[in-house]
């Protein structure tokens, strides 16, 4: 079957200079013969210049000094966050009084912050040595870190709402409704925060061409990866930061105004705690989320950038994320140790423990010989 010559859209080639012959083979296999004229090879002898604006940027790891500094910071957060959150959780769980909603939220906040802290030694090693723990741990630790990061922020917003209701709308019906809803709300927060962390399950332990080490990074392989990445980041920024931040600002602003119209020295202590909470949250979390928003705008080409800016933003993400993680060890201090009630509870628990030790020691001492008398007491 004869075919007409076909013109292919090849750059620098005139349609008349390319001839295509198609023959039908016995086994029904199409045979194509391409005949290129000498003009094609002469015309295609061009010089291509690499466009730096469209070429991918080279990935660069942190400088050794910066990597060590970030690793030391992460380990310091780990060493401070674990005992601090354990102590707060122990005091709340051993309280014999009925827990108010803020106590319940604070207890769940310590769990979330503690889970974040448990992942930090792995990231401290990864900053300087690359990812050494395999693909499964990459997914698991990324999910635990990201999900609890947002769970912690949402519980901070819940505490601000409870403080607002307690001070501005102090009534028995509100208090009873709070107690009924607090545990259900906690379950919802854990579910919602875990949903925000689900995109981290797409993380993979990957070795990039520009780096000589493994990295735990996003690997979206479902349709348009850029669209998925931008959509998930936008949702997480909206519901995991901007919305809780707005709730905290509104609730604490109204609460502060109400406190200013009350009498007594207690209002100044309450305002001092509120101010410390808001400042700590903004100082720790705001730089990271601003950097991530800039990164998202760069990926959508809403901000023009070059490779130098791309590298600077990547390094800023690492630094500001480490700063945001400091909130996991600051939360126990702000919400517990600053509070007078918490300090009293700690003293009461230690006094009970001392009395228990003394009582146990006295019984043991009476059951021994007189030669051991006087040596069994705790003090």
C-alpha positions as CSV (number, residue, x, y, z in Angstrom):
1,X,0.0,0.0,0.0
2,X,1.6,3.3,-1.0
3,X,1.7,6.1,1.4
4,X,2.2,9.8,0.9
5,X,5.4,11.5,2.4
6,X,4.6,12.7,5.9
7,X,5.9,16.0,7.3
8,X,7.1,15.7,11.0
9,X,7.4,18.8,13.2
10,X,11.2,18.7,13.6
11,X,12.9,22.0,14.3
12,X,15.1,23.3,11.5
13,X,13.8,20.8,9.0
14,X,11.7,21.8,6.0
15,X,8.8,19.4,5.2
16,X,10.2,18.7,1.7
17,X,13.6,17.5,3.1
18,X,12.1,14.5,5.0
19,X,10.8,11.5,3.1
20,X,9.0,8.6,4.8
21,X,8.5,5.2,3.1
22,X,6.1,2.7,4.6
23,X,6.0,-0.9,3.4
24,X,3.7,-3.7,4.6
25,X,5.8,-6.7,5.8
26,X,4.4,-10.3,5.5
27,X,4.0,-10.5,9.2
28,X,1.9,-7.4,9.3
29,X,4.7,-5.3,10.8
30,X,5.0,-1.8,9.6
31,X,8.4,-0.9,8.3
32,X,9.5,2.7,8.3
33,X,12.4,4.1,6.4
34,X,13.5,7.7,7.1
35,X,15.6,9.4,4.4
36,X,17.2,12.6,5.7
37,X,18.7,15.0,3.2
38,X,22.2,16.5,3.8
39,X,20.5,19.8,4.5
40,X,19.1,18.4,7.8
41,X,22.4,17.7,9.3
42,X,23.8,21.0,8.3
43,X,20.9,22.9,9.7
44,X,20.8,21.0,13.0
45,X,24.5,21.9,13.8
46,X,23.5,24.5,16.4
47,X,24.9,25.6,19.7
48,X,22.5,25.2,22.7
49,X,22.9,27.5,25.7
50,X,21.6,26.3,29.1
51,X,19.1,28.6,30.5
52,X,19.8,29.0,34.2
53,X,16.2,30.3,34.9
54,X,14.6,27.0,33.7
55,X,17.3,24.5,34.6
56,X,16.9,22.6,38.0
57,X,18.9,24.0,40.9
58,X,21.7,21.9,42.4
59,X,20.8,20.4,45.8
60,X,23.3,21.4,48.4
61,X,23.5,20.0,52.0
62,X,24.0,22.2,55.0
63,X,27.5,23.4,55.7
64,X,29.2,21.1,58.2
65,X,29.2,23.7,61.0
66,X,25.5,24.5,60.4
67,X,24.6,20.8,60.3
68,X,26.3,20.2,63.6
69,X,24.6,23.3,65.2
70,X,21.2,22.1,64.0
71,X,21.9,18.5,65.3
72,X,23.0,19.8,68.7
73,X,19.8,22.0,68.9
74,X,17.6,19.1,68.1
75,X,19.2,16.9,70.7
76,X,18.9,19.7,73.3
77,X,15.2,20.0,72.5
78,X,14.9,16.2,72.9
79,X,16.6,16.2,76.3
80,X,14.5,19.1,77.6
81,X,11.2,18.1,76.1
82,X,11.1,14.4,77.3
83,X,11.4,15.0,81.1
84,X,9.4,18.2,81.0
85,X,6.4,16.7,79.3
86,X,6.7,13.5,81.4
87,X,6.6,15.5,84.6
88,X,3.5,17.5,83.4
89,X,1.7,14.4,82.3
90,X,2.5,12.7,85.6
91,X,1.2,15.6,87.7
92,X,-2.0,15.8,85.7
93,X,-2.7,12.1,85.6
94,X,-2.1,11.6,89.3
95,X,-4.4,14.5,90.3
96,X,-7.3,13.4,92.5
97,X,-9.4,16.4,91.6
98,X,-11.7,16.5,88.7
99,X,-9.8,17.7,85.6
100,X,-11.1,20.7,83.9
101,X,-11.0,20.9,80.0
102,X,-7.8,22.9,80.0
103,X,-6.1,20.1,82.1
104,X,-7.4,17.5,79.6
105,X,-6.1,19.5,76.7
106,X,-2.8,20.1,78.4
107,X,-2.4,16.4,79.1
108,X,-2.9,15.6,75.4
109,X,-0.6,18.4,74.5
110,X,2.2,16.8,76.5
111,X,1.6,13.5,74.6
112,X,1.8,15.2,71.3
113,X,5.0,17.2,72.2
114,X,6.5,14.0,73.7
115,X,6.0,12.1,70.5
116,X,7.6,14.9,68.5
117,X,10.6,14.9,70.8
118,X,11.0,11.1,70.3
119,X,11.7,11.6,66.6
120,X,14.3,14.3,67.1
121,X,17.4,12.1,67.5
122,X,16.7,10.6,64.1
123,X,16.5,14.0,62.4
124,X,19.6,15.2,64.3
125,X,21.6,12.3,62.7
126,X,20.0,12.8,59.3
127,X,21.0,16.5,59.2
128,X,24.7,15.7,59.2
129,X,24.9,12.1,58.0
130,X,21.9,11.8,55.6
131,X,19.0,9.4,56.1
132,X,20.3,6.1,57.5
133,X,17.1,4.4,58.7
134,X,15.4,3.1,55.7
135,X,12.1,3.8,53.9
136,X,9.7,2.6,56.5
137,X,11.2,4.7,59.3
138,X,11.2,7.7,56.9
139,X,7.5,7.4,56.4
140,X,6.7,6.6,60.0
141,X,8.8,9.3,61.7
142,X,7.8,12.0,59.1
143,X,4.1,11.2,59.8
144,X,4.6,11.2,63.6
145,X,6.5,14.5,63.5
146,X,4.2,16.3,61.2
147,X,0.9,15.0,62.6
148,X,1.8,15.8,66.2
149,X,3.2,19.2,65.2
150,X,-0.3,20.2,64.0
151,X,-2.1,18.4,66.9
152,X,0.0,20.4,69.3
153,X,-1.0,23.7,67.7
154,X,-4.7,22.8,67.6
155,X,-4.6,21.9,71.3
156,X,-3.1,25.3,72.0
157,X,-6.1,26.8,70.3
158,X,-8.4,24.6,72.4
159,X,-6.8,25.8,75.6
160,X,-7.3,29.4,74.4
161,X,-11.0,28.7,73.8
162,X,-11.4,27.1,77.2
163,X,-9.7,30.1,78.9
164,X,-12.1,32.4,77.0
165,X,-15.2,30.5,78.0
166,X,-14.0,30.3,81.6
167,X,-13.3,34.0,82.0
168,X,-15.8,35.6,79.6
169,X,-18.7,33.2,79.9
170,X,-18.3,31.8,83.4
171,X,-21.5,29.9,84.1
172,X,-22.4,26.4,85.3
173,X,-24.0,25.4,82.1
174,X,-21.0,26.3,80.1
175,X,-18.7,24.4,82.5
176,X,-20.8,21.2,82.4
177,X,-21.0,21.4,78.6
178,X,-17.3,21.8,78.4
179,X,-16.6,18.7,80.5
180,X,-18.9,16.6,78.3
181,X,-17.4,17.8,75.1
182,X,-13.7,18.0,76.0
183,X,-12.9,14.3,75.6
184,X,-14.8,14.1,72.4
185,X,-13.0,17.2,71.1
186,X,-9.7,15.6,72.0
187,X,-10.5,12.5,69.9
188,X,-11.5,14.8,67.0
189,X,-8.2,16.8,67.3
190,X,-6.2,13.6,67.1
191,X,-8.1,12.4,64.1
192,X,-7.9,15.7,62.3
193,X,-4.2,16.3,63.1
194,X,-3.4,12.8,61.9
195,X,-5.3,13.5,58.6
196,X,-3.1,16.6,58.1
197,X,0.0,14.4,58.5
198,X,-1.1,11.8,56.0
199,X,0.8,13.4,53.0
200,X,4.0,12.6,54.9
201,X,3.4,8.9,54.1
202,X,4.5,9.8,50.6
203,X,8.0,10.5,51.9
204,X,10.7,8.1,50.6
205,X,14.4,7.5,51.4
206,X,15.8,8.8,48.1
207,X,19.3,9.4,46.9
208,X,19.5,12.6,44.8
209,X,21.9,12.9,41.9
210,X,23.4,16.1,43.4
211,X,24.0,14.6,46.8
212,X,26.1,11.7,47.9
213,X,23.7,10.7,50.7
214,X,20.2,9.4,51.2
215,X,17.5,11.9,52.0
216,X,14.0,11.5,53.5
217,X,11.9,13.6,51.2
218,X,8.5,13.9,49.5
219,X,8.0,11.7,46.5
220,X,4.5,12.3,45.0
221,X,4.0,10.0,42.1
222,X,0.3,10.4,41.6
223,X,-0.7,12.6,38.6
224,X,0.6,16.1,38.9
225,X,3.1,15.9,41.8
226,X,3.4,19.7,42.0
227,X,-0.3,20.2,42.2
228,X,-0.6,17.6,45.0
229,X,2.3,19.1,46.9
230,X,0.9,22.6,46.7
231,X,-2.6,21.5,47.6
232,X,-1.5,19.5,50.7
233,X,0.7,22.3,51.9
234,X,-2.0,24.9,51.4
235,X,-4.5,22.8,53.4
236,X,-2.0,22.2,56.2
237,X,-1.1,25.9,56.5
238,X,-4.7,26.9,56.6
239,X,-6.1,24.4,59.1
240,X,-2.8,23.6,61.0
241,X,-1.6,27.2,61.5
242,X,-3.6,30.2,60.2
243,X,-6.9,29.0,61.7
244,X,-5.6,28.0,65.1
245,X,-3.5,31.3,65.2
246,X,-6.7,33.3,64.4
247,X,-8.6,31.5,67.2
248,X,-5.8,32.1,69.7
249,X,-5.6,35.8,68.8
250,X,-9.4,36.4,69.0
251,X,-9.9,34.4,72.3
252,X,-6.9,35.9,74.1
253,X,-7.7,39.4,72.9
254,X,-11.3,39.2,74.3
255,X,-10.0,37.5,77.5
256,X,-7.4,40.2,78.0
257,X,-10.0,43.0,77.6
258,X,-12.3,41.3,80.1
259,X,-9.4,41.0,82.6
260,X,-8.5,44.6,82.3
261,X,-12.0,45.5,83.6
262,X,-11.6,43.3,86.7
263,X,-10.0,44.0,90.0
264,X,-7.3,42.2,91.9
265,X,-3.8,41.1,91.4
266,X,-4.7,37.7,89.9
267,X,-5.6,39.4,86.5
268,X,-2.0,40.6,86.1
269,X,-0.7,37.0,86.6
270,X,-3.2,35.7,84.1
271,X,-2.3,38.4,81.5
272,X,1.3,37.7,82.0
273,X,0.8,34.0,81.2
274,X,-1.4,34.8,78.2
275,X,1.3,37.3,76.8
276,X,4.0,34.7,77.3
277,X,2.0,32.0,75.5
278,X,1.2,34.2,72.5
279,X,4.8,35.5,72.2
280,X,6.3,32.0,72.4
281,X,3.9,30.7,69.8
282,X,4.7,33.5,67.4
283,X,8.4,33.4,67.9
284,X,8.7,29.6,67.5
285,X,6.1,28.9,64.8
286,X,5.7,32.0,62.7
287,X,9.1,32.0,61.0
288,X,8.7,28.4,59.9
289,X,5.2,28.9,58.4
290,X,6.2,32.1,56.7
291,X,9.2,30.3,55.1
292,X,6.9,27.5,54.0
293,X,4.4,29.9,52.5
294,X,7.3,31.6,50.6
295,X,8.4,28.1,49.4
296,X,4.8,27.4,48.2
297,X,4.6,30.7,46.3
298,X,7.9,30.0,44.6
299,X,6.6,26.6,43.5
300,X,3.6,28.3,41.9
301,X,5.8,30.8,40.2
302,X,4.1,33.7,42.0
303,X,7.5,34.7,43.2
304,X,10.4,34.9,40.8
305,X,13.5,33.3,42.1
306,X,16.9,32.0,41.1
307,X,19.0,29.1,42.4
308,X,20.6,31.2,45.1
309,X,17.2,32.1,46.5
310,X,16.0,28.5,46.2
311,X,19.0,27.3,48.2
312,X,18.5,30.1,50.8
313,X,14.9,29.1,51.3
314,X,15.8,25.4,51.6
315,X,18.3,26.2,54.3
316,X,15.8,28.6,56.0
317,X,13.2,25.8,56.2
318,X,15.7,23.6,58.1
319,X,16.6,26.4,60.5
320,X,13.1,27.6,61.2
321,X,11.7,24.1,61.5
322,X,14.2,23.5,64.3
323,X,13.1,26.7,65.9
324,X,9.4,25.6,65.6
325,X,10.2,22.3,67.3
326,X,11.5,24.2,70.4
327,X,7.8,24.8,71.2
328,X,7.6,21.1,72.4
329,X,9.9,21.9,75.3
330,X,8.6,25.4,76.0
331,X,5.0,24.3,76.3
332,X,5.4,22.6,79.7
333,X,7.1,25.7,81.1
334,X,4.4,28.1,79.8
335,X,1.3,26.0,80.6
336,X,2.4,24.3,83.8
337,X,5.5,25.6,85.6
338,X,4.4,29.2,85.3
339,X,1.0,28.3,86.9
340,X,0.8,28.6,90.6
341,X,-1.6,25.7,90.9
342,X,0.8,23.4,89.1
343,X,3.7,24.3,91.4
344,X,1.4,23.6,94.4
345,X,0.5,20.2,92.9
346,X,4.2,19.3,92.4
347,X,5.0,20.2,96.0
348,X,2.0,18.2,97.2
349,X,3.0,15.1,95.2
350,X,6.5,15.2,96.4
351,X,5.3,15.7,100.0
352,X,3.1,12.7,99.6
353,X,6.0,10.7,98.2
354,X,8.2,11.7,101.1
355,X,5.6,10.8,103.7
356,X,5.0,7.5,102.0
357,X,8.7,6.8,102.0
358,X,8.9,7.7,105.7
359,X,6.0,5.5,106.5
360,X,7.4,2.6,104.7
361,X,10.8,3.1,106.3
362,X,9.3,3.3,109.8
363,X,7.4,0.0,109.3
364,X,10.6,-1.6,108.0
365,X,12.6,-0.2,110.9
366,X,10.2,-1.5,113.6
367,X,10.5,-5.0,112.1
368,X,14.3,-5.1,112.3
369,X,16.7,-5.5,115.2
370,X,17.6,-2.6,117.4
371,X,21.0,-2.3,115.8
372,X,19.4,-1.0,112.6
373,X,17.1,1.5,114.4
374,X,17.5,5.1,113.2
375,X,19.0,4.2,109.8
376,X,15.9,3.4,107.8
377,X,14.4,6.9,107.4
378,X,14.4,8.7,104.0
379,X,15.9,11.8,105.6
